[in-house]
């Protein structure tokens, strides 16, 4: 019996302290907090929310979700968006 693997829409969650809240320039690149790579947006969002809540007392700290799947195959991502509309 063959099961079809679910789509892997990879997302990276990372953060760090910003120099200026109006820009995305990190204070110290060696101190970036790499949370991980996740198989879908929902899992990445949960990890992002967890990390952001842990650092709520540091106003300069920001976390981001990067859509790796869009970087790996932009055409495939467009097809996925069309299917989900």
Secondary structure, DSSP 8 states (H G I E B T S, - for coil): ----------EEEEEEEBS-TTS--BS-GGG-EEEEEESSHHHHHHHHHHHHHHTTT-TTEEEEEEEHHHHH-HHHHHHHHHHH-
